[in-house]
Amino acid sequence: MTLLGNCLVSKHDRTDKDEKLALESYIKASKIEQDNPIILSKIANVFYDQGEMDLSIRFYQDALKLDPSCLDLRINLGKYFIIIFNNK
């Protein structure tokens, strides 16, 4: 299911429908692999692309709870906080 989501979000000409299907695929995958921070970060990325910053941050925080040492998660979450701060 994550492979399908990856394919949909990596399309250069992706549509809102592609993002919706990718999100659905990632959410299904997260129900199967509940302790997988990578899947949660992929969900966060889709929410970010859709402009849903609060949801994106929540999923990144959940992913960090599962893998607090993951530098990529920390960097992306920090970027999102900077974006939010600069847009206020």
Helices and strands as residue ranges (DSSP letters): H 2-10, H 16-32, H 37-49, H 53-66, H 71-86
